[in-house]
């Protein structure tokens, strides 16, 4: 029965650390860039876009597709940084133990 008690205690500790991580993800912001820094997108750890900055020199009314592609690239850069941050925090929580395939976390 001691093992069951220890397992329950560890599960509670992990749940507490997961809650802390979720709060940290909400507060964490990254900046994604493209076009040599001419497009900047600030995104939260929950993938909420907080700001978009576009250098006016990039605005060409005859080529909106280029601007669209650069904004998308900046967002994807920010998303990659968020994913790396999340993986680092998960490794801290799980002690580096990989999660089972298909295991989804609540964030």
Long-range contacts (C-beta under 8 A, 24 or more apart in sequence): 14-93, 17-93, 18-93, 18-105, 18-106, 21-89, 21-90, 21-93, 21-107, 22-106, 22-107, 24-89, 25-82, 25-85, 25-86, 25-89, 25-107, 28-82, 28-85, 30-78, 30-81, 30-82, 30-85, 31-78, 31-81, 32-73, 32-74, 32-75, 32-76, 32-77, 32-78, 32-79, 32-80, 32-81, 33-74, 33-77, 34-70, 34-71, 34-73, 34-74, 34-77, 35-70, 35-73, 35-74, 38-70, 39-70, 39-71, 39-73, 39-74, 40-74, 41-71, 41-74, 41-75, 41-77, 41-78, 42-78, 43-75, 43-78, 43-79, 43-82, 45-82, 45-85, 45-86, 45-107, 46-107, 47-79, 47-82, 49-75
